[in-house]
Amino acid sequence: MASGFKNKAKAVWAFIKRKAIRVFKYLKEAKMEWIIIVSVFAFDLIAKSLVENFLDYDYTVPLIPYFLNARKVHNYSAAFGSSFLRDWFGDIGARIFFCVFAVAASVAFILVLIRNKGKSRVFRVAVALFVAGAMGNCIDRMVLGYVRDFIEFEYFGMTIGGRKTWAYIFNIADVALVTGVLLIVFYFLVLYRDNDSKKIEFSIDTEPGQDDVAAEAESDVSESDGPYNSEDVGAEEPQETFDADVGGE
């Protein structure tokens, strides 16, 4: 009984150790993903802090006339103002749900990144954007209890649907989230099969057989022994002497 439990504990520890080593190796090699995650995450938090400190609540500052405004609002709901979870679980429940979901989704997508290390760059960029956006809004919900939104678009001075601006005010994290999701959909709809077939063809065409490996090994050995093999040098000397004698005659 005790030995069986001990063996299971060792197996679990070995599994955790293998995964930890794999994650550590990935973290050292995944420079592109880290640059995207850190850059988007930092840019989002800096922009939110500037808006929070220098704009009054619900005050609009035109950045590009009739097109882009900065308007500070606090979003207590999910992305883009949806509020059904808040109606179901209440303010505290929705806040906890959003945080748990964001952390779980980020962990899951980081594991996906690890498994797809070195594969499609589009997919890796998409997942990195998703993780950065999820964590950016998660920090707001955990610390403040709401998300700081500030990006507002206008309809170039026109009124559409009784509004002169978009119905949604969002932030940089939302842009990263939506862009990541769209890129993931684009990858699986357009690029996934092509990439897989190319990888399969490449592996079939370039995978060396046993004969090729043996021939390559023999060639390596012969090249390394070529000019420095005493037997070969000795065999060549009589031929050179014979040629010289013939030339002299």
trRosetta pair geometry for C-beta under 8 A, 3 or more apart (Angstrom, degrees):
i j d omega theta_ij theta_ji phi_ij phi_ji
1 4 6.0 -54 -149 32 23 110
1 5 6.7 19 154 -12 60 106
2 5 5.8 -55 -150 38 33 109
2 6 6.2 35 151 -22 66 107
3 6 5.4 -54 -146 36 33 114
3 7 6.3 35 154 -21 66 103
4 7 5.8 -53 -148 34 31 110
4 8 6.5 30 153 -17 64 104
5 8 5.7 -54 -149 37 33 111
5 9 6.3 35 152 -21 66 105
6 9 5.6 -53 -148 36 31 113
6 10 6.4 32 152 -19 64 104
7 10 5.6 -53 -149 36 33 112
7 11 6.4 34 152 -20 65 104
8 11 5.6 -53 -148 35 33 112
8 12 6.3 33 154 -18 66 104
9 12 5.8 -53 -147 37 31 110
9 13 6.2 30 154 -17 65 108
10 13 5.7 -56 -145 39 31 111
10 14 6.2 33 155 -21 65 106
11 14 5.7 -53 -147 36 30 111
11 15 6.4 32 153 -20 63 104
12 15 5.7 -54 -150 35 32 112
12 16 6.4 30 153 -16 66 105
13 16 5.7 -52 -146 38 32 110
13 17 6.2 35 153 -22 65 107
14 17 5.6 -54 -146 36 30 114
14 18 6.4 33 155 -20 64 103
15 18 5.9 -54 -150 34 30 110
15 19 6.5 25 155 -14 64 107
16 19 5.8 -58 -149 40 31 109
16 20 6.1 32 154 -21 67 108
17 20 5.7 -54 -144 36 30 111
17 21 6.4 30 156 -18 64 104
18 21 5.9 -55 -150 36 30 110
18 22 6.4 29 153 -19 64 108
19 22 5.6 -56 -148 37 32 113
19 23 6.3 33 154 -19 67 105
20 23 5.8 -52 -146 37 31 110
20 24 6.2 33 154 -21 64 107
21 24 5.7 -54 -147 36 30 112
21 25 6.4 30 155 -18 65 105
22 25 5.9 -54 -148 36 30 109
22 26 6.4 30 153 -19 63 107
22 114 6.4 85 140 178 103 128
23 26 5.6 -57 -149 37 32 112
23 27 6.3 32 154 -22 67 105
23 114 6.2 -48 -103 -109 64 146
24 27 5.8 -52 -147 33 30 111
24 28 6.7 28 154 -17 62 105
25 28 5.9 -59 -155 35 32 110
25 29 6.4 10 156 -5 67 114
26 29 6.0 -73 -146 46 31 99
26 30 5.4 21 167 -22 74 118
26 113 7.4 123 175 117 136 92
26 114 4.6 -61 -88 -123 169 87
26 117 5.5 -126 -122 -80 99 141
27 30 6.3 -48 -118 34 24 106
27 34 7.5 83 -157 -70 66 128
29 117 6.7 64 93 -164 127 128
30 33 4.2 -26 167 39 111 118
30 34 5.7 117 109 -23 85 93
30 113 6.8 61 -131 153 152 119
30 117 6.6 -95 -77 -121 101 101
30 124 7.9 -151 -146 -165 104 127
31 34 5.9 -61 -147 40 30 108
31 35 6.2 31 157 -22 67 107
32 35 5.8 -55 -148 33 29 111
32 36 6.5 25 156 -15 63 106
32 121 7.4 -43 131 -143 165 95
32 124 6.7 65 97 124 121 129
32 125 7.4 -62 148 -80 116 79
32 128 7.6 -122 125 -43 77 164
33 36 5.9 -58 -151 37 31 109
33 37 6.2 25 156 -16 67 110
33 113 5.8 100 -133 -164 158 140
33 124 5.7 -91 -76 172 104 103
33 125 7.9 -140 -97 -89 67 39
33 127 7.6 -18 -130 86 116 97
33 128 4.4 -157 -145 -88 73 126
34 37 5.8 -56 -140 40 31 108
34 38 5.8 21 166 -11 68 112
35 38 6.4 -60 -138 44 22 102
35 39 5.8 19 164 -18 62 117
36 39 6.1 -61 -139 39 21 107
36 40 6.1 11 168 -10 63 113
36 125 6.3 171 -89 -138 164 68
36 128 4.0 70 88 135 133 136
36 129 6.4 -69 163 -64 125 64
36 132 6.5 -121 135 -32 79 142
37 40 6.5 -64 -145 41 20 101
37 41 5.9 17 161 -16 61 117
37 128 5.2 -108 -53 -166 84 90
37 131 5.6 -26 -114 94 113 113
37 132 4.5 -165 -136 -73 55 100
37 135 7.8 44 -167 34 99 140
38 41 5.8 -61 -141 42 25 111
38 42 6.0 20 163 -15 64 112
38 132 7.9 -97 -16 -110 17 115
39 42 6.1 -61 -145 40 23 105
39 43 6.1 21 159 -17 63 112
39 132 7.9 -21 66 -131 60 152
40 43 5.8 -56 -140 40 28 110
40 44 6.1 31 159 -22 64 108
40 128 7.9 134 15 140 135 88
40 129 6.5 123 -54 -127 171 63
40 132 3.8 68 82 150 124 151
40 133 6.9 -49 145 -56 133 65
40 136 7.1 -93 133 -46 87 135
40 172 6.9 -168 -167 146 79 111
40 173 7.6 115 155 -101 101 57
40 176 4.9 96 -175 -97 142 147
41 44 6.0 -58 -150 34 25 112
41 45 6.6 15 158 -11 62 108
41 132 4.8 -122 -51 -151 82 89
41 135 5.9 -18 -112 90 119 116
41 136 5.4 -159 -128 -72 63 93
42 45 6.0 -60 -146 40 30 105
42 46 6.1 28 158 -18 67 110
43 46 5.9 -56 -143 38 28 110
43 47 6.2 27 159 -18 64 109
43 172 5.9 -117 114 153 97 164
44 47 6.0 -59 -148 37 25 108
44 48 6.4 24 156 -17 63 109
44 132 7.5 151 -6 156 135 96
44 133 7.6 148 -75 -113 158 54
44 136 4.0 -3 103 -145 155 144
44 171 6.4 84 -152 145 96 111
44 172 4.1 -149 -101 78 81 115
44 173 4.6 75 -145 -52 150 85
44 176 7.3 -71 -63 -3 132 133
45 48 5.7 -55 -146 38 31 112
45 49 6.3 33 156 -21 65 106
45 136 6.5 -140 -50 -139 79 91
45 139 6.9 -17 -94 84 115 151
46 49 5.8 -56 -148 35 30 111
46 50 6.5 30 155 -19 65 105
47 50 5.9 -54 -149 35 31 110
47 51 6.4 27 156 -14 65 107
47 150 7.3 -156 148 56 100 136
47 171 7.2 157 99 -163 122 96
47 172 5.6 99 45 -13 149 131
48 51 5.9 -59 -148 41 30 108
48 52 6.0 31 155 -22 66 111
48 140 7.1 -113 -165 -87 163 120
48 148 4.3 111 -152 80 108 133
48 150 7.2 173 -111 -2 58 128
48 171 6.4 20 -79 -148 101 140
48 172 8.0 -116 -40 24 89 103
49 52 5.6 -56 -143 38 29 113
49 53 6.2 16 162 -11 65 112
50 53 6.2 -66 -145 42 25 101
50 54 5.8 -19 174 16 66 119
51 54 6.8 -76 -126 52 20 85
51 55 5.1 -23 -167 21 65 125
51 70 6.3 -144 -114 -178 110 114
51 72 5.1 164 162 -90 104 104
51 148 6.5 153 83 160 121 122
51 150 4.3 -72 -142 -94 164 161
52 55 7.4 -32 -77 47 9 86
52 72 6.8 138 -91 -137 44 134
52 148 5.8 -51 -67 -136 108 152
55 59 5.5 -162 -177 67 88 107
55 61 6.5 -111 -111 -13 117 123
55 70 6.5 -136 -81 131 152 109
55 71 7.7 -171 171 -139 148 24
55 72 4.3 155 103 -21 124 128
55 150 7.3 125 47 -132 157 122
56 59 4.0 67 68 -13 90 137
56 72 7.1 180 95 49 28 129
57 72 5.6 -96 -119 101 41 109
57 73 7.3 88 -164 -104 77 42
57 74 7.4 -27 -136 -15 112 101
58 71 6.8 13 -150 -179 35 95
58 72 6.8 -78 -34 78 27 71
58 73 6.1 61 -85 -89 68 81
59 71 7.0 -163 86 -136 33 67
59 72 6.5 12 43 32 74 98
60 69 5.0 -12 -164 -180 100 136
60 70 7.3 146 -156 77 50 47
60 71 4.4 -13 -100 -92 74 105
60 152 7.0 -65 -126 58 104 149
61 69 6.4 145 71 -165 43 77
61 70 4.5 -15 60 60 101 99
61 71 7.3 -179 21 -70 64 56
62 65 5.3 36 173 -94 137 58
62 66 8.0 21 -143 -20 125 40
62 68 7.7 105 -164 86 59 54
62 69 5.5 -47 -102 -104 47 83
63 68 4.6 -52 69 108 107 100
63 69 6.2 165 9 -113 86 23
63 70 5.6 85 -41 -22 114 93
64 67 4.3 -38 106 67 110 112
64 68 4.1 51 35 35 101 101
66 154 5.3 -119 -173 97 40 138
66 156 5.0 54 148 -146 110 39
66 157 4.4 -24 -138 -42 126 86
67 153 6.6 -30 174 -151 53 77
67 154 5.6 -104 -93 54 13 93
67 156 6.1 21 -80 -83 79 67
68 151 7.5 -36 -156 -160 93 80
68 152 7.4 133 -161 80 47 55
68 153 6.1 -24 -99 -107 60 65
68 154 7.4 -117 -43 15 22 86
69 152 4.3 -29 69 74 100 106
69 153 7.6 -174 22 -82 80 18
69 154 6.6 76 -16 -31 108 103
69 165 7.3 -48 25 -118 132 132
70 150 5.3 6 -160 166 76 103
70 151 7.3 -27 -109 -96 58 43
70 152 7.3 166 -98 24 10 94
71 150 6.1 171 64 -153 40 55
71 152 4.5 16 22 -9 120 140
71 169 6.0 -88 79 -130 108 140
72 148 7.1 -27 -150 -165 86 92
72 149 7.8 138 -152 83 39 52
72 150 5.3 -6 -92 -104 55 97
73 149 5.1 -23 67 69 91 99
73 150 7.3 173 23 -81 67 49
73 169 5.3 87 32 86 131 147
74 144 8.0 -125 -143 143 114 128
74 146 4.3 38 178 134 100 149
74 147 7.3 142 -163 68 55 41
74 148 6.5 -29 -106 -101 65 55
74 149 7.5 163 -103 23 14 83
75 81 6.4 -102 -136 -84 112 59
75 146 5.9 152 70 -177 42 91
75 147 4.4 -28 65 63 105 95
75 148 7.7 -155 19 -65 87 8
75 149 4.9 62 -24 -15 119 121
75 169 7.7 -164 -62 83 115 91
76 86 6.7 79 123 -107 94 149
76 91 6.7 -35 176 -132 125 96
76 94 7.8 77 154 95 80 134
76 145 7.2 -2 -123 139 89 82
76 146 4.7 -49 -84 -109 64 103
76 147 8.0 -173 -71 19 22 73
77 81 5.6 58 67 -161 135 31
77 82 5.7 -170 150 79 125 41
77 83 4.2 -76 -113 -89 138 71
77 85 7.4 133 -157 53 78 92
77 86 5.3 -85 -110 -18 81 134
77 94 7.3 -46 -129 162 50 147
78 81 7.8 -21 69 70 61 12
78 82 4.6 -26 61 68 107 97
78 83 7.5 -165 17 -76 82 32
78 85 6.0 80 -38 26 118 126
78 86 7.9 -150 -19 -26 80 96
78 94 7.7 -111 -51 -174 83 113
78 98 6.5 -170 -102 -101 77 116
79 82 6.8 15 68 21 53 104
79 137 7.3 -43 -82 -120 90 172
79 170 7.6 33 -165 -125 81 111
79 174 5.7 146 -148 -121 104 101
79 177 6.6 -113 -113 92 152 156
80 168 4.6 -24 -148 -133 85 140
80 170 6.3 -18 -88 -83 70 114
80 174 6.9 126 -54 -151 78 136
81 167 7.5 -111 40 137 155 90
81 168 5.8 -143 1 -117 120 84
81 169 7.9 82 -53 38 116 68
82 85 7.5 62 121 8 97 92
83 86 4.7 -51 -166 41 75 119
83 87 6.0 80 135 -27 85 96
84 87 5.5 -52 -152 35 37 113
84 88 6.4 33 151 -18 67 106
85 88 5.6 -55 -146 38 35 110
85 89 5.8 -10 171 17 73 112
85 93 8.0 -143 161 113 85 92
85 94 4.7 124 123 -122 97 102
85 97 6.0 -135 178 84 132 148
85 98 7.5 130 109 -57 151 90
86 89 6.9 -70 -124 55 22 80
86 90 7.1 -17 -170 167 57 8
86 91 6.4 26 -150 -90 97 48
86 94 4.3 -21 -92 -49 61 165
88 93 7.6 -109 102 107 73 134
88 94 7.7 116 61 -75 80 97
89 92 7.8 -116 140 78 94 57
89 93 2.8 -134 162 112 104 126
89 94 4.8 150 73 -53 114 66
89 96 7.9 -123 154 50 141 96
89 97 5.9 121 38 -18 172 135
90 93 4.7 82 55 18 84 108
90 94 6.6 -157 84 -8 37 91
91 94 6.2 -61 -146 38 22 106
91 95 6.3 23 156 -21 61 110
91 145 7.7 28 168 -177 107 113
92 95 5.7 -57 -150 35 30 114
92 96 6.4 27 155 -16 65 105
93 96 5.9 -55 -148 37 31 108
93 97 6.1 31 154 -20 66 108
94 97 5.5 -53 -143 37 32 114
94 98 6.2 34 158 -21 66 105
95 98 6.0 -54 -148 34 27 109
95 99 6.6 23 155 -15 62 108
95 141 5.7 178 -152 -178 79 102
95 145 5.8 -32 -118 -142 142 71
96 99 5.9 -60 -150 38 31 109
96 100 6.2 26 157 -16 68 109
97 100 6.0 -58 -144 40 28 107
97 101 6.0 26 159 -18 65 112
98 101 5.8 -58 -143 40 26 110
98 102 6.1 26 159 -20 64 109
98 137 7.7 -86 166 131 119 108
98 138 7.3 -171 137 -110 86 69
98 141 5.1 -116 100 -156 126 169
99 102 5.9 -56 -145 35 27 109
99 103 6.4 21 159 -13 64 108
99 138 5.7 107 -128 -152 62 90
99 141 5.4 -153 -68 105 89 122
99 142 5.4 102 -116 -74 128 89
100 103 6.1 -59 -147 40 28 106
100 104 6.0 23 158 -15 66 112
101 104 5.9 -58 -141 41 27 108
101 105 5.9 25 161 -18 65 111
102 105 5.9 -56 -142 39 25 108
102 106 6.2 25 157 -20 62 109
102 134 4.5 171 -154 177 87 95
102 135 6.8 148 161 -81 113 39
102 137 6.6 -148 -111 83 147 92
102 138 3.7 -171 114 -80 151 118
102 141 7.5 143 3 39 148 136
103 106 5.8 -57 -147 36 28 110
103 107 6.3 27 156 -17 64 106
103 138 6.4 128 -53 -151 72 153
104 107 5.9 -55 -148 37 30 109
104 108 6.2 29 155 -19 64 108
105 108 5.6 -55 -145 38 31 112
105 109 6.2 22 159 -13 66 109
105 130 7.6 -102 147 152 112 110
105 134 5.6 -137 88 -139 118 160
106 109 6.0 -60 -144 42 28 104
106 110 6.2 33 155 -23 64 105
106 131 4.8 98 -138 -139 85 82
106 134 5.0 -164 -65 94 99 133
106 135 5.6 75 -101 -58 152 95
106 138 7.5 -74 -24 -13 138 155
107 110 5.7 -53 -147 34 30 113
107 111 6.6 31 153 -17 63 103
108 111 5.8 -56 -156 35 32 111
108 112 6.6 34 146 -20 64 104
109 112 5.1 -44 -147 33 42 118
109 113 6.5 50 149 -23 65 97
109 127 4.9 -178 180 -162 108 100
109 130 5.7 -126 -153 94 169 123
109 131 5.3 -155 92 -68 127 98
109 134 8.0 132 26 17 141 148
110 113 5.4 -46 -152 31 35 116
110 114 6.6 39 149 -21 64 100
110 131 6.2 89 -62 -110 82 145
111 114 5.5 -48 -150 32 36 114
111 115 6.5 32 153 -15 65 105
112 115 5.8 -57 -149 39 32 108
112 116 6.2 7 159 1 67 114
112 127 5.9 -147 93 -129 116 149
113 116 6.1 -74 -143 52 27 95
113 117 7.1 63 152 -68 62 71
113 124 6.2 90 -135 -134 89 79
113 127 5.2 -173 -72 112 96 142
113 128 7.0 87 -104 -65 138 75
113 131 7.8 -37 -31 -29 138 145
114 117 6.0 -11 -163 -38 35 108
116 119 4.4 -80 -174 38 82 127
116 120 7.1 -38 177 37 123 78
116 123 6.1 -78 155 111 155 129
116 124 6.4 -160 110 -76 114 87
116 127 7.8 127 55 2 136 154
119 123 6.7 -19 105 58 104 130
119 124 7.2 148 71 -44 73 107
119 195 7.4 82 -179 164 96 138
120 123 4.1 71 85 10 113 108
120 124 6.7 174 94 -10 60 84
120 187 6.3 127 127 -149 153 124
120 191 6.3 115 -137 132 145 132
120 192 7.9 -72 -38 -99 159 55
120 195 5.5 -37 -74 -121 114 164
121 124 5.6 -56 -146 40 35 111
121 125 6.2 37 156 -20 68 105
122 125 5.9 -56 -149 37 28 109
122 126 6.3 30 153 -22 63 109
122 183 6.0 -152 174 -178 88 107
122 186 7.3 -95 165 97 134 107
122 187 5.2 171 111 -91 115 109
122 191 6.1 89 56 39 147 170
123 126 5.6 -54 -147 35 31 114
123 127 6.4 26 158 -15 66 105
123 183 7.6 175 -102 138 34 100
123 184 6.9 73 -133 -114 71 65
123 187 4.7 113 -79 -152 85 164
123 191 7.8 -147 -44 89 97 132
124 127 6.0 -54 -145 38 30 106
124 128 6.3 32 155 -20 64 108
125 128 5.7 -58 -147 38 30 112
125 129 6.4 31 155 -19 65 105
125 183 6.6 -81 94 157 94 161
126 129 5.9 -56 -152 34 28 110
126 130 6.5 29 152 -19 63 106
126 179 7.7 -143 -127 129 69 70
126 180 4.8 121 -174 -154 62 64
126 181 7.7 151 -173 -44 105 12
126 182 7.9 -141 -131 71 112 51
126 183 3.4 -154 -97 97 112 117
126 184 4.6 163 150 -56 142 71
126 186 8.0 -171 -87 48 143 97
126 187 6.3 -120 -1 -17 155 133
127 130 5.5 -52 -149 35 35 115
127 131 6.4 34 154 -19 67 104
127 180 6.7 111 -87 -162 14 115
127 184 7.1 89 -65 -83 68 112
128 131 5.9 -54 -147 36 31 109
128 132 6.3 30 156 -18 65 108
128 180 7.5 -154 67 -111 44 119
129 132 5.8 -57 -146 38 30 110
129 133 6.2 26 159 -15 66 109
129 176 4.5 -152 -174 -171 85 84
129 177 7.4 -166 139 -72 87 21
129 179 5.3 -77 158 90 154 102
129 180 3.5 -169 89 -70 101 102
129 183 7.1 86 39 27 138 138
130 133 6.0 -61 -148 39 27 107
130 134 6.2 24 158 -18 65 110
130 176 7.2 -172 -77 141 22 86
130 177 6.0 70 -129 -129 58 55
130 180 3.4 -170 -53 137 77 154
130 181 6.5 103 -96 -53 111 65
130 184 7.2 20 -45 -34 138 130
131 134 5.9 -57 -144 38 28 110
131 135 6.2 19 161 -12 64 111
131 180 7.9 168 3 -130 53 163
132 135 6.2 -62 -146 41 25 104
132 136 6.2 30 156 -26 63 109
132 173 7.3 -143 128 -126 72 75
132 176 5.2 -78 88 163 103 155
133 136 5.6 -53 -145 31 30 114
133 137 6.7 16 163 -5 64 105
133 172 7.9 -141 -110 124 84 60
133 173 4.3 130 -148 -174 66 67
133 174 6.6 130 -159 -72 120 13
133 175 7.4 -157 -105 66 125 46
133 176 3.4 -174 -62 87 107 102
133 177 3.5 -152 125 -50 151 77
133 178 7.9 -177 -146 2 170 54
133 180 6.4 -149 14 5 129 131
134 137 6.5 -66 -153 43 27 99
134 138 6.0 31 152 -26 65 114
134 173 7.6 173 -29 -176 15 109
134 177 6.4 109 -55 -98 66 107
135 138 5.2 -53 -138 36 34 118
135 139 6.5 42 160 -27 65 97
135 173 8.0 -138 68 -135 49 122
136 139 6.3 -51 -158 24 27 109
136 140 7.3 24 147 -13 58 104
136 171 7.6 -148 132 112 127 123
136 172 7.1 -86 161 88 165 87
136 173 3.3 -154 87 -96 129 126
136 176 7.2 92 15 43 139 138
137 140 5.5 -51 -156 34 43 115
137 141 6.4 37 151 -17 71 105
137 147 5.1 -9 -145 -113 92 128
137 171 7.6 148 -83 62 93 127
137 173 4.7 173 -40 124 87 149
137 174 7.3 78 -63 -60 130 70
137 177 7.6 -10 -4 -43 132 138
138 141 5.8 -57 -148 39 34 107
138 142 6.1 30 157 -18 68 110
139 142 5.9 -59 -143 39 28 108
139 143 6.0 6 167 -1 67 115
140 143 6.5 -70 -139 47 21 94
140 144 5.3 -37 -173 37 64 117
140 146 6.6 -62 153 100 104 40
140 147 4.5 92 106 -111 147 58
140 148 5.9 -145 -130 3 136 80
141 144 7.1 -61 -100 60 15 75
141 145 6.6 37 -157 -132 50 17
141 146 7.0 76 -104 -60 59 6
141 147 6.4 -18 -58 -59 82 83
144 147 7.9 143 75 -74 123 25
144 148 7.4 36 68 -40 167 95
147 171 6.8 -137 161 8 106 137
147 173 7.7 -114 -157 62 123 134
148 171 6.5 81 95 -81 65 146
149 169 4.5 116 136 120 124 91
149 170 5.4 -63 -142 -125 112 16
149 171 5.0 -122 -117 -40 56 93
149 174 7.5 26 -115 -12 100 139
150 169 6.9 37 -79 171 6 109
150 171 6.1 58 26 -98 78 85
151 169 6.5 157 69 -166 48 65
151 170 5.3 -35 59 71 106 67
151 171 6.1 154 2 -98 104 30
151 172 7.5 118 -32 -53 135 56
151 174 8.0 -147 42 56 125 121
151 175 7.6 23 38 -44 166 117
152 165 5.5 -4 174 -168 107 134
152 166 6.6 -166 -160 45 63 97
152 169 4.9 -23 -81 -112 90 95
153 165 6.5 144 87 -158 44 77
153 166 4.6 49 60 -14 92 121
154 157 7.0 51 146 -45 125 37
154 164 5.8 -10 -146 149 95 82
154 165 5.1 -51 -98 -99 62 73
154 166 7.7 -111 -77 -12 22 74
155 158 4.3 -83 122 64 111 88
155 159 7.0 150 66 -81 137 16
155 160 5.1 166 -111 3 167 114
155 163 7.7 112 -9 106 128 76
155 164 6.1 -131 32 -164 99 47
155 165 7.2 -149 -10 -91 82 24
155 166 7.9 138 -51 -54 84 62
157 164 7.3 -20 -151 -153 23 109
158 164 7.2 166 89 -130 35 70
159 162 6.7 4 173 -130 105 14
159 163 6.7 158 -155 73 71 22
159 164 5.4 -43 -98 -78 71 73
160 163 6.4 -36 70 64 62 75
160 164 8.0 114 21 -103 68 28
163 166 7.6 97 128 -111 135 4
163 167 6.6 129 44 -72 177 73
166 169 7.5 147 85 -67 101 52
170 174 3.8 -96 -176 68 118 155
170 175 6.8 132 122 -44 125 75
171 174 5.3 107 53 7 62 101
171 175 7.4 -115 108 -3 39 90
172 175 5.4 -50 -152 34 39 115
172 176 6.4 40 150 -19 68 102
173 176 5.6 -53 -149 36 34 111
173 177 6.3 38 151 -21 66 105
174 177 5.6 -52 -147 35 33 114
174 178 6.3 26 159 -13 67 106
175 178 6.2 -58 -144 40 28 104
175 179 6.0 26 158 -17 64 113
176 179 5.8 -58 -142 41 27 110
176 180 6.1 30 158 -22 63 109
177 180 5.9 -60 -150 35 25 111
177 181 6.5 20 156 -15 63 107
178 181 5.8 -55 -148 37 32 109
178 182 6.3 29 156 -17 66 108
179 182 5.8 -57 -145 39 30 109
179 183 6.2 28 157 -18 65 108
180 183 5.8 -58 -146 38 28 109
180 184 6.4 30 155 -21 64 105
181 184 5.7 -54 -149 34 32 112
181 185 6.5 30 154 -16 65 105
182 185 5.7 -53 -148 38 32 111
182 186 6.2 34 152 -19 65 107
183 186 5.4 -51 -143 39 33 114
183 187 6.2 39 154 -25 65 103
184 187 5.7 -51 -149 31 30 114
184 188 6.6 17 158 -9 64 107
185 188 6.2 -62 -147 42 29 101
185 189 6.0 16 160 -10 66 117
186 189 6.1 -65 -138 45 25 103
186 190 5.5 -21 179 21 66 120
186 191 7.1 42 134 0 74 106
187 190 7.0 -75 -123 53 14 82
187 191 4.9 -51 -147 51 56 115
187 192 5.9 84 147 -55 71 87
188 191 7.8 -21 -43 54 15 75
188 192 4.8 24 -130 -31 43 140
189 192 7.5 83 11 9 17 108
190 194 7.7 -20 147 8 56 122
191 194 5.8 -75 -155 48 45 109
191 195 5.5 40 158 -24 83 112
192 195 6.1 -63 -151 36 23 108
192 196 6.4 19 158 -17 63 110
193 196 5.7 -56 -146 37 32 111
193 197 6.2 28 159 -17 68 106
194 197 6.0 -57 -146 37 28 106
194 198 6.3 26 157 -17 64 109
195 198 5.9 -59 -148 38 29 109
195 199 6.3 26 156 -18 65 107
196 199 5.8 -57 -148 37 30 109
196 200 6.3 28 155 -19 66 106
197 200 5.7 -54 -146 37 33 110
197 201 6.2 31 156 -17 66 106
198 201 5.8 -54 -144 40 31 109
198 202 6.1 33 156 -21 65 108
199 202 5.6 -54 -144 37 30 113
199 203 6.3 28 158 -18 64 107
200 203 5.9 -57 -147 38 29 108
200 204 6.3 25 155 -17 64 108
201 204 5.8 -58 -145 38 30 108
201 205 6.0 21 161 -13 67 112
202 205 6.1 -60 -139 41 26 104
202 206 5.8 -9 173 10 64 120
203 206 6.6 -70 -129 52 20 90
203 207 5.6 34 170 -45 62 111
204 207 6.3 -43 -132 13 19 112
208 212 4.2 -126 -164 90 98 131
208 213 5.3 118 128 -56 126 82
208 216 7.4 -25 -160 -7 154 141
209 212 4.9 100 53 9 71 102
209 213 7.0 -132 100 -5 39 89
210 213 5.7 -54 -148 36 33 111
210 214 6.3 32 154 -18 67 106
211 214 5.8 -56 -148 37 31 109
211 215 6.2 29 155 -17 66 107
212 215 5.8 -56 -145 38 30 109
212 216 6.1 30 156 -19 65 108
213 216 5.7 -56 -148 37 29 111
213 217 6.3 30 154 -20 64 105
214 217 5.7 -54 -149 35 31 111
214 218 6.4 30 154 -18 65 104
215 218 5.7 -54 -148 37 33 110
215 219 6.3 31 154 -18 66 105
216 219 5.7 -54 -147 37 32 110
216 220 6.4 35 153 -21 64 104
217 220 5.7 -53 -151 33 32 113
217 221 6.5 30 153 -18 65 104
218 221 5.7 -54 -149 36 33 110
218 222 6.2 29 155 -17 67 107
219 222 5.7 -55 -143 39 32 108
219 223 6.1 32 157 -19 66 107
220 223 5.9 -56 -146 37 28 109
220 224 6.3 23 158 -16 64 109
221 224 6.0 -61 -148 39 29 107
221 225 6.1 9 160 -5 66 114
222 225 6.1 -67 -141 47 28 99
222 226 6.2 59 155 -65 64 86
223 226 5.7 -20 -149 -21 30 119
225 228 6.4 -110 -161 66 41 85
225 229 4.6 51 161 -62 92 112
225 232 7.7 129 136 -8 91 135
226 229 6.6 -80 -173 0 7 107
226 232 7.1 -71 -166 75 42 171
227 232 7.8 -110 -120 91 21 134
227 233 7.8 62 -174 -71 49 102
229 232 4.1 67 84 10 110 110
229 233 6.7 172 89 -12 58 84
230 233 5.7 -55 -147 38 35 111
230 234 6.1 34 156 -19 67 108
231 234 5.8 -57 -148 38 29 111
231 235 6.3 28 154 -20 64 107
232 235 5.7 -58 -149 35 31 110
232 236 6.4 25 156 -19 66 108
233 236 5.9 -60 -149 35 31 108
233 237 6.7 41 155 -35 64 100
234 237 6.0 -43 -150 14 34 115
235 238 7.3 -57 -171 29 35 100
235 239 7.5 27 145 -10 63 112
236 239 5.6 -63 -160 39 46 114
236 240 6.2 43 150 -21 78 105
237 240 5.8 -56 -148 35 33 109
237 241 6.4 31 155 -18 67 107
238 241 5.5 -57 -147 38 35 112
238 242 6.1 38 155 -22 69 105
239 242 5.7 -52 -146 35 30 113
239 243 6.5 31 154 -19 63 104
240 243 5.8 -53 -151 35 32 112
240 244 6.5 32 152 -21 64 106
241 244 5.7 -55 -150 34 32 112
241 245 6.5 33 152 -20 65 104
242 245 5.8 -54 -150 33 31 111
242 246 6.5 31 154 -18 64 105
243 246 5.8 -55 -150 36 32 111
243 247 6.4 32 153 -19 65 105
244 247 5.7 -54 -152 35 32 112
244 248 6.5 33 151 -23 65 103
245 248 5.6 -54 -152 31 33 111
245 249 6.7 33 153 -18 66 100
246 249 5.9 -52 -153 33 35 109
